[in-house]
Amino acid sequence: MQTTRRYGFALVLVATGAGMLLGAVLGGRPATGPPAFAAPERSPFAEAAGPAAGAVPPPDFADIVKAAVPAVVTVRNTSVRKVSEEAVPHRFFRDDPFFRYFFGPQGPDEPREQRPRTERRLSSGSGFIVSGDGYVLTNHHVVEDATRIVLTLNDGSRYDAKLVGTDRMLDLALLKIDPGKKTLPTLPLGDSDKLEVGEWVIAIGNPVELQNTVTVGVVSGKGRQIGVGTIDPGLARLIQTDAAINFGNSGGPLLDAAGRVVGINTAILRGEVLSPLVEGIGFAIPINEARAAAEQLRTRGSVERGYLGIQMNPEDITEEAREYYGLPDRNGVIVSGVEPGTPAAEAGLERGDIIRKVDGEPVKNSEDLLGRIASRKPEERVDLEVFRDGRTFEVTVTLGNRPLPRDLAAGREDVEEEPVTAGAAAAKRLGISVQPLTERARAELGYPDSVEGVLVRDVEVGSVAEDEGIRELEVIAAVNGKPVRTVSEWNAAVRGLKEGQSVQLEVVRPSRPQPQRRFVFLRVPRRDGDG
């Protein structure tokens, strides 16, 4: 009996141990996945990403510069001008230690009374050789008013240069030196149209005659339209770069990472022009634009460009504008103004027309139209496809010669007038409040009698009007093609606008010598803010 009890107890122990062992095996090797608790989420900041496969290292700038500097030259400009005796330092300055150091205790000899004198003025810039027989590109402002131009090459040799011609609109000049039987080093010209924002560029020049100074940066932007000096902001599409361009760099080359010229360094905007926080933003003339102009300078000594005589809407055709006009696509340029007596006026073009094609080829945008017209010669005839009032027709225009740029400075001042509330819900949703265009406002802002409309008193921050560039002190002359001369007419025009509707506003901006007109297209927001 005891034996049987011992065997029974032993079987219980064996069974218990087997059960524990089986549980451990099954628990340690689950067949159905991990435990039910979730693993912690991996942080996106846990590890630093390694270099991308196939990453391209920066180019070897030293090799590029070594190959380029022999073709970069210093341009010295000597000019002569007449100055009056008032330019001579006054007797007061004789007591100044700095003045006495140079002229001694007696000071310089006094000039004769009321006798003008001539003064030589020396200035310098940069340039680069583009042909082995001595053609050199630089800026117009580097050689402006020169009576003598001397080029110094990297090897120290000097040459008197002949001014072949200048293009004030691009700030471009073409020079020629005679190297005799010697073949000069040259720089290859690249393709500025293929330049990408963020691409490496190298600026070489002679700031304050520190020969062959090199700075490196990237392309910060393309197609910049700025009015610097004599540059026509409507024509030039400048390259913006953060490669330092200093005084004396003007006319030097801007190179890509292959050592090809993609631009001509021409201007820098500093903090006092832009903002106290801005160190300097450099600009260069795209070499593709310079190449075409330089060829005309070489063959004829001047540059002529085709000219229509229209003001183009600054904004391209948006989806709202396409919908408003009922166009099949967004190709074309809206004519925001027609200059009197120009080829466009003589051909019958009107404000509000849309130029859709030139000689049968679709026009993409204003830059495309400008390039096509400017590349043609005066007296050439072009066929334009024009959209007006829902119909399409053709106009033949005999081009004129594009005039020199004029001063378009705005010169705005604050206008203190009693505000008049528009009183229309749609206008409030657009973000615009207006007031009458009074005679005082006309005088202070320079609006002629030909400009009629309502003055923009305020534009709400974050509104669709602000997004589309409408600003205070501009004039709204029409809504959907209907003139608005008073606040009452403005209220009536906007009162019928519906949510989600595309609206055309004719806007006039104060500028010199005459106001600039443009069309702005807005979509009336919905009350819940969903446009």
Wavefront OBJ file of the C-alpha trace (Angstrom):
o trace
v 0.000 0.000 0.000
v 2.846 2.308 0.887
v 4.619 1.287 -2.287
v 1.574 2.165 -4.313
v 1.333 5.553 -2.535
v 5.030 6.261 -3.252
v 4.592 5.427 -6.937
v 1.504 7.646 -7.088
v 3.359 10.575 -5.508
v 6.254 10.068 -7.915
v 3.899 10.123 -10.891
v 2.425 13.408 -9.643
v 5.923 14.959 -9.415
v 6.835 13.683 -12.888
v 3.623 15.012 -14.359
v 4.098 18.401 -12.656
v 7.686 18.692 -13.887
v 6.718 17.724 -17.410
v 3.991 20.343 -17.381
v 6.405 23.035 -16.183
v 8.958 22.033 -18.812
v 6.356 22.051 -21.597
v 5.119 25.482 -20.478
v 8.630 26.856 -20.487
v 9.292 25.518 -23.980
v 6.046 26.873 -25.376
v 6.473 30.200 -23.563
v 10.072 30.631 -24.689
v 9.414 29.822 -28.341
v 6.065 31.394 -29.203
v 4.605 30.269 -32.488
v 2.133 33.105 -32.883
v 4.319 36.255 -32.614
v 5.643 38.584 -29.911
v 3.900 39.462 -26.660
v 0.864 41.696 -26.805
v 2.675 44.880 -25.572
v 3.802 47.324 -28.314
v 7.468 48.100 -28.975
v 8.483 51.768 -28.454
v 8.249 53.930 -31.608
v 11.620 54.698 -33.182
v 12.533 58.377 -32.843
v 13.262 60.221 -36.113
v 16.096 61.965 -34.246
v 17.783 58.793 -33.005
v 20.486 58.551 -35.643
v 22.293 60.896 -38.002
v 21.792 60.011 -41.645
v 24.932 58.962 -43.459
v 26.046 60.394 -46.807
v 23.740 59.613 -49.692
v 24.923 56.998 -52.106
v 26.624 58.605 -55.092
v 26.828 62.062 -53.438
v 28.879 64.462 -55.551
v 31.616 66.362 -53.676
v 32.201 70.073 -54.334
v 34.257 70.818 -57.437
v 37.979 71.537 -57.232
v 37.794 75.325 -57.284
v 41.573 75.712 -57.376
v 41.875 73.981 -60.752
v 38.969 75.988 -62.194
v 40.463 79.286 -61.039
v 43.946 78.382 -62.253
v 42.596 77.803 -65.751
v 40.411 80.934 -65.731
v 42.551 83.759 -64.312
v 44.799 84.210 -67.391
v 41.729 85.450 -69.305
v 40.495 87.850 -66.587
v 41.685 91.443 -67.041
v 41.778 94.700 -65.114
v 40.015 97.545 -66.915
v 41.277 101.055 -66.124
v 39.184 103.965 -67.290
v 40.555 107.492 -67.602
v 38.050 110.296 -68.051
v 38.426 114.067 -68.079
v 35.903 116.498 -66.705
v 35.733 120.208 -65.976
v 35.391 121.354 -62.375
v 34.970 124.804 -60.892
v 37.262 126.410 -58.339
v 34.700 125.581 -55.661
v 35.961 122.011 -55.789
v 39.329 123.181 -54.325
v 39.536 122.722 -50.528
v 38.609 125.807 -48.545
v 41.170 127.773 -46.502
v 39.568 126.295 -43.381
v 41.057 122.887 -44.146
v 44.623 124.221 -44.092
v 44.535 123.872 -40.314
v 43.691 120.191 -40.619
v 46.759 117.968 -39.840
v 45.823 115.537 -42.626
v 45.653 118.408 -45.118
v 49.001 119.905 -43.957
v 50.665 116.476 -44.192
v 50.110 116.389 -47.948
v 50.350 120.089 -48.848
v 52.621 121.583 -46.171
v 51.897 124.528 -43.889
v 51.223 126.924 -46.761
v 48.694 124.725 -48.518
v 48.267 124.396 -52.303
v 48.524 127.365 -54.602
v 45.264 129.241 -54.956
v 43.622 128.911 -58.381
v 42.791 132.035 -60.289
v 39.412 133.521 -59.598
v 36.492 132.105 -61.586
v 38.766 129.980 -63.744
v 37.529 126.421 -64.382
v 40.032 123.613 -64.541
v 40.068 120.083 -65.893
v 40.393 117.046 -63.694
v 41.468 113.556 -64.639
v 39.405 110.830 -63.088
v 40.662 107.261 -62.794
v 38.455 104.251 -62.128
v 38.813 100.540 -62.598
v 36.814 97.359 -62.991
v 37.146 93.909 -64.443
v 36.590 92.123 -67.731
v 37.387 88.868 -69.503
v 38.699 87.837 -72.907
v 36.281 85.937 -75.155
v 38.364 85.604 -78.341
v 42.029 84.987 -79.023
v 42.218 88.048 -81.275
v 41.330 90.398 -78.430
v 37.587 90.894 -77.846
v 36.816 91.602 -74.177
v 33.484 91.816 -72.330
v 32.875 94.130 -69.380
v 30.165 96.439 -67.988
v 28.987 99.659 -69.595
v 29.394 101.538 -66.313
v 33.051 100.451 -66.062
v 33.994 102.313 -69.255
v 31.357 105.055 -69.279
v 32.687 108.477 -70.417
v 36.190 107.040 -70.885
v 38.778 109.007 -72.835
v 41.289 106.176 -72.513
v 40.850 102.502 -71.601
v 43.845 100.355 -70.592
v 43.616 96.613 -69.998
v 46.107 94.770 -67.791
v 46.359 91.019 -68.261
v 47.274 88.485 -65.613
v 50.862 88.285 -66.939
v 51.293 92.034 -66.451
v 51.080 93.016 -70.115
v 49.097 96.172 -70.904
v 47.058 97.134 -73.935
v 45.164 100.230 -74.981
v 41.609 99.134 -75.741
v 39.139 100.378 -78.318
v 35.490 100.682 -77.300
v 33.564 98.712 -79.929
v 30.167 99.553 -78.460
v 27.991 99.514 -75.357
v 24.510 98.297 -74.481
v 23.167 100.488 -71.682
v 20.044 98.372 -71.204
v 22.123 95.345 -70.155
v 25.061 97.353 -68.727
v 27.304 95.645 -71.273
v 30.377 96.846 -73.173
v 32.541 95.196 -75.823
v 36.229 96.171 -76.048
v 38.949 95.225 -78.555
v 42.706 95.086 -78.086
v 45.367 94.238 -80.635
v 47.623 91.445 -79.366
v 49.665 91.366 -82.595
v 50.690 87.834 -83.474
v 49.957 86.612 -79.976
v 46.877 84.472 -79.311
v 45.277 85.513 -76.044
v 43.843 83.122 -73.427
v 40.034 83.007 -73.434
v 37.145 81.872 -71.286
v 34.519 79.505 -72.734
v 30.910 80.701 -72.594
v 28.331 78.450 -70.953
v 24.542 78.263 -71.080
v 22.910 80.446 -68.422
v 19.447 79.052 -69.235
v 20.538 75.681 -67.824
v 21.848 77.197 -64.599
v 20.024 75.871 -61.532
v 19.322 77.578 -58.222
v 21.703 76.108 -55.641
v 24.427 75.405 -58.209
v 28.028 76.345 -57.389
v 29.364 79.532 -59.006
v 32.696 81.371 -58.835
v 33.157 85.147 -59.176
v 36.555 86.439 -60.308
v 37.518 90.082 -60.506
v 39.759 92.873 -59.304
v 38.065 94.659 -56.383
v 40.001 97.846 -55.530
v 42.580 96.520 -58.011
v 43.373 93.457 -55.909
v 44.037 91.375 -58.992
v 42.230 88.078 -59.480
v 40.250 87.978 -56.265
v 38.101 84.842 -56.104
v 34.835 84.323 -54.219
v 32.635 81.237 -54.230
v 28.924 80.796 -53.604
v 25.757 79.437 -55.139
v 23.063 80.681 -57.456
v 20.534 82.223 -55.066
v 17.909 83.036 -57.675
v 17.252 83.539 -61.376
v 15.229 85.959 -63.452
v 15.585 88.873 -61.029
v 14.226 92.144 -62.449
v 15.917 95.081 -60.741
v 16.644 98.577 -61.978
v 20.342 99.150 -61.278
v 22.052 102.011 -63.097
v 21.018 101.961 -66.744
v 19.791 98.350 -66.698
v 16.286 98.014 -68.119
v 14.388 96.035 -65.442
v 11.817 95.002 -68.014
v 14.469 93.412 -70.198
v 17.183 91.978 -67.974
v 16.645 88.734 -66.053
v 19.603 88.847 -63.675
v 21.272 85.973 -61.829
v 21.330 86.445 -58.055
v 24.269 84.956 -56.174
v 25.729 84.967 -52.689
v 29.262 84.819 -54.089
v 30.694 88.123 -52.840
v 30.807 90.806 -55.548
v 32.662 93.931 -54.431
v 33.452 97.267 -56.041
v 35.861 96.549 -58.869
v 34.379 93.096 -59.535
v 32.043 94.718 -62.071
v 32.549 93.246 -65.517
v 34.288 90.111 -64.279
v 33.086 86.590 -65.057
v 30.736 84.432 -63.030
v 31.757 80.817 -63.705
v 29.956 77.525 -63.233
v 31.561 74.399 -61.787
v 32.957 73.507 -65.228
v 34.785 76.833 -65.577
v 32.379 78.264 -68.173
v 31.117 81.844 -68.053
v 27.438 81.887 -67.089
v 27.206 85.549 -66.122
v 28.891 88.948 -65.969
v 29.147 90.416 -62.462
v 27.407 93.768 -62.519
v 25.864 94.946 -59.239
v 25.539 94.463 -55.515
v 22.771 95.682 -53.230
v 23.976 96.429 -49.733
v 22.305 96.917 -46.364
v 21.675 100.631 -46.767
v 19.591 99.827 -49.866
v 17.732 96.764 -48.664
v 17.847 96.373 -44.898
v 20.393 96.859 -42.111
v 20.452 93.057 -41.767
v 21.499 92.461 -45.377
v 25.225 92.096 -45.967
v 25.078 92.132 -49.738
v 23.315 90.454 -52.641
v 25.158 90.165 -55.934
v 23.722 90.150 -59.442
v 25.124 89.080 -62.791
v 23.967 89.465 -66.394
v 23.098 86.036 -67.844
v 25.659 85.188 -70.503
v 22.983 84.089 -72.982
v 21.536 87.613 -72.994
v 25.006 89.158 -73.123
v 26.113 86.892 -75.977
v 23.292 87.999 -78.275
v 23.895 91.681 -77.503
v 27.683 91.357 -77.872
v 27.317 89.904 -81.353
v 25.333 92.966 -82.428
v 27.974 95.208 -80.857
v 30.690 93.373 -82.759
v 28.978 93.598 -86.137
v 27.291 97.012 -85.941
v 28.540 98.794 -82.796
v 25.097 99.098 -81.215
v 22.162 96.958 -80.104
v 18.627 97.302 -81.407
v 15.668 95.406 -80.048
v 12.126 94.979 -81.240
v 9.457 96.922 -79.380
v 5.672 96.675 -79.153
v 4.897 99.496 -76.732
v 2.705 97.648 -74.242
v 2.702 97.189 -70.507
v 2.468 93.520 -69.619
v 0.571 92.317 -66.588
v 3.184 91.429 -63.942
v 1.364 88.223 -63.020
v 1.048 85.405 -65.503
v -2.381 84.006 -66.317
v -3.568 82.224 -63.200
v -6.237 79.566 -62.992
v -8.668 82.260 -61.836
v -7.798 84.428 -64.869
v -8.174 81.460 -67.232
v -11.570 80.722 -65.733
v -12.628 84.372 -65.895
v -11.781 84.712 -69.606
v -12.872 81.186 -70.525
v -9.487 80.304 -72.026
v -8.614 76.702 -72.868
v -5.210 77.003 -71.149
v -2.994 79.470 -69.258
v -0.833 80.531 -72.196
v -0.682 84.196 -73.072
v 0.058 87.671 -71.728
v -2.521 90.200 -70.562
v -1.956 93.724 -71.905
v -2.325 96.066 -68.930
v -1.516 99.229 -70.888
v -0.714 100.525 -74.381
v 1.716 103.420 -74.865
v 0.324 106.121 -77.190
v 1.980 106.397 -80.591
v 3.721 103.011 -80.341
v 3.492 100.083 -82.795
v 0.965 98.368 -80.507
v -1.269 101.451 -80.478
v -1.037 101.847 -84.249
v -1.975 98.184 -84.709
v -5.090 98.628 -82.566
v -4.097 96.703 -79.440
v -6.068 97.690 -76.340
v -5.761 97.399 -72.605
v -7.228 94.068 -71.520
v -6.237 92.198 -74.692
v -4.508 88.848 -74.297
v -1.646 88.070 -76.693
v -1.862 84.321 -77.172
v 0.543 83.640 -80.046
v 3.444 85.244 -81.930
v 3.775 84.107 -85.558
v 1.638 81.081 -84.795
v 3.639 79.921 -81.771
v 1.935 79.928 -78.333
v 3.174 82.507 -75.829
v 3.816 80.960 -72.423
v 4.158 84.091 -70.285
v 5.452 87.681 -70.240
v 9.112 86.613 -70.186
v 8.510 84.449 -73.246
v 6.795 87.314 -75.116
v 9.500 89.820 -74.180
v 12.253 87.485 -75.351
v 10.574 86.880 -78.689
v 9.917 90.550 -79.394
v 13.278 91.848 -78.123
v 15.146 89.310 -80.255
v 13.555 90.742 -83.409
v 14.802 93.831 -85.194
v 12.965 97.144 -85.599
v 10.764 97.353 -88.710
v 10.172 93.585 -88.682
v 6.542 92.498 -88.913
v 5.079 90.005 -86.466
v 1.646 88.377 -86.445
v -0.054 88.317 -83.055
v -3.032 86.175 -82.116
v -5.142 88.280 -79.747
v -8.061 87.322 -77.507
v -10.618 90.069 -76.804
v -14.201 89.938 -75.541
v -14.500 86.206 -76.025
v -13.184 86.085 -79.596
v -9.779 85.497 -81.184
v -8.318 87.469 -84.088
v -4.943 88.257 -85.667
v -3.056 91.557 -85.665
v 0.070 92.377 -87.684
v 2.477 94.744 -85.933
v 5.520 96.484 -87.411
v 7.986 96.587 -84.520
v 9.724 99.723 -83.312
v 13.106 100.145 -81.611
v 13.035 99.564 -77.861
v 13.809 102.907 -76.143
v 16.229 103.408 -73.276
v 14.767 102.680 -69.832
v 13.059 105.515 -68.022
v 12.857 106.307 -64.353
v 10.033 104.293 -62.834
v 10.602 105.272 -59.218
v 7.375 105.203 -57.237
v 7.767 108.157 -54.884
v 4.781 107.359 -52.657
v 3.700 109.410 -49.673
v 1.079 108.886 -47.027
v -2.334 110.293 -47.817
v -4.470 111.413 -44.906
v -8.109 111.203 -45.947
v -11.223 110.337 -44.052
v -11.885 106.642 -44.669
v -15.027 105.557 -46.466
v -16.154 102.022 -45.696
v -16.946 99.920 -48.718
v -19.850 98.292 -46.946
v -19.935 95.139 -49.084
v -19.438 91.668 -47.629
v -17.585 90.466 -50.719
v -15.144 93.386 -50.522
v -14.435 92.561 -46.885
v -13.740 88.968 -47.810
v -11.350 90.166 -50.507
v -9.541 92.125 -47.809
v -9.824 95.567 -49.453
v -11.109 98.847 -48.088
v -11.177 101.927 -50.297
v -11.632 105.692 -50.216
v -12.151 108.412 -52.834
v -9.270 109.420 -55.105
v -9.159 113.110 -54.177
v -7.253 115.925 -55.841
v -4.879 116.001 -52.893
v -4.166 112.292 -53.325
v -3.572 112.812 -57.042
v -1.058 115.586 -56.355
v 0.841 113.711 -53.667
v 0.938 110.353 -55.447
v 1.375 111.641 -58.987
v -1.818 110.243 -60.502
v -2.778 112.206 -63.644
v -6.381 113.105 -64.493
v -6.510 110.156 -66.875
v -6.473 107.769 -63.896
v -9.918 107.313 -62.398
v -10.972 104.927 -59.663
v -10.945 104.406 -55.899
v -7.848 104.589 -53.720
v -6.918 101.478 -51.742
v -6.896 102.622 -48.123
v -6.049 99.306 -46.469
v -5.305 95.699 -47.398
v -5.980 93.092 -44.746
v -3.004 90.971 -43.755
v -3.380 87.397 -45.010
v -6.213 88.251 -47.395
v -6.432 87.138 -51.014
v -5.803 90.747 -52.047
v -2.510 90.825 -50.165
v -1.549 87.426 -51.566
v -1.976 88.783 -55.098
v 0.128 91.882 -54.453
v -2.485 94.621 -54.059
v -1.054 97.388 -51.871
v -2.170 100.564 -50.134
v -2.287 103.772 -52.216
v -2.895 101.874 -55.451
v -6.014 102.716 -57.446
v -8.665 100.194 -58.466
v -9.997 101.478 -61.795
v -12.370 98.668 -62.793
v -14.022 95.479 -61.542
v -14.658 92.776 -64.132
v -14.077 95.329 -66.863
v -16.582 97.845 -65.487
v -15.082 101.220 -64.455
v -15.420 102.247 -60.800
v -14.919 105.998 -60.379
v -16.461 106.422 -56.918
v -16.840 104.441 -53.735
v -20.530 103.999 -54.529
v -19.672 102.436 -57.888
v -17.127 100.207 -56.130
v -19.760 99.082 -53.638
v -22.222 98.335 -56.431
v -19.598 96.389 -58.398
v -18.503 94.148 -55.541
v -21.942 93.718 -53.956
v -22.949 91.213 -56.615
v -19.824 89.062 -56.326
v -20.472 85.460 -55.371
v -18.440 83.127 -53.205
v -15.870 81.210 -55.220
v -16.201 83.562 -58.199
v -13.112 84.706 -60.113
v -12.838 88.501 -60.175
v -10.742 90.759 -62.406
v -9.489 94.017 -60.879
v -7.746 96.687 -62.955
v -5.130 98.155 -60.617
v -3.003 101.263 -61.155
v 0.291 101.705 -59.306
v 1.828 105.160 -58.737
v 5.171 105.452 -60.542
v 7.234 107.827 -62.645
v 7.046 108.937 -65.393
v 3.541 107.494 -65.573
v 1.425 105.109 -63.505
v 1.639 101.388 -64.274
v -1.548 99.439 -64.951
v -2.043 95.735 -64.402
v -4.830 93.185 -64.028
v -5.163 91.186 -60.829
v -7.341 88.095 -60.543
v -8.843 87.024 -57.237
v -11.232 84.327 -56.153
v -13.847 85.501 -53.641
v -13.276 83.439 -50.475
v -16.092 81.589 -48.826
v -17.340 82.735 -45.453
v -15.780 79.772 -43.699
v -12.408 80.732 -45.172
v -12.348 77.813 -47.606
v -11.449 79.416 -50.947
l 1 2 3 4 5 6 7 8 9 10 11 12 13 14 15 16 17 18 19 20 21 22 23 24 25 26 27 28 29 30 31 32 33 34 35 36 37 38 39 40 41 42 43 44 45 46 47 48 49 50 51 52 53 54 55 56 57 58 59 60 61 62 63 64 65 66 67 68 69 70 71 72 73 74 75 76 77 78 79 80 81 82 83 84 85 86 87 88 89 90 91 92 93 94 95 96 97 98 99 100 101 102 103 104 105 106 107 108 109 110 111 112 113 114 115 116 117 118 119 120 121 122 123 124 125 126 127 128 129 130 131 132 133 134 135 136 137 138 139 140 141 142 143 144 145 146 147 148 149 150 151 152 153 154 155 156 157 158 159 160 161 162 163 164 165 166 167 168 169 170 171 172 173 174 175 176 177 178 179 180 181 182 183 184 185 186 187 188 189 190 191 192 193 194 195 196 197 198 199 200 201 202 203 204 205 206 207 208 209 210 211 212 213 214 215 216 217 218 219 220 221 222 223 224 225 226 227 228 229 230 231 232 233 234 235 236 237 238 239 240 241 242 243 244 245 246 247 248 249 250 251 252 253 254 255 256 257 258 259 260 261 262 263 264 265 266 267 268 269 270 271 272 273 274 275 276 277 278 279 280 281 282 283 284 285 286 287 288 289 290 291 292 293 294 295 296 297 298 299 300 301 302 303 304 305 306 307 308 309 310 311 312 313 314 315 316 317 318 319 320 321 322 323 324 325 326 327 328 329 330 331 332 333 334 335 336 337 338 339 340 341 342 343 344 345 346 347 348 349 350 351 352 353 354 355 356 357 358 359 360 361 362 363 364 365 366 367 368 369 370 371 372 373 374 375 376 377 378 379 380 381 382 383 384 385 386 387 388 389 390 391 392 393 394 395 396 397 398 399 400 401 402 403 404 405 406 407 408 409 410 411 412 413 414 415 416 417 418 419 420 421 422 423 424 425 426 427 428 429 430 431 432 433 434 435 436 437 438 439 440 441 442 443 444 445 446 447 448 449 450 451 452 453 454 455 456 457 458 459 460 461 462 463 464 465 466 467 468 469 470 471 472 473 474 475 476 477 478 479 480 481 482 483 484 485 486 487 488 489 490 491 492 493 494 495 496 497 498 499 500 501 502 503 504 505 506 507 508 509 510 511 512 513 514 515 516 517 518 519 520 521 522 523 524 525 526 527 528 529 530 531
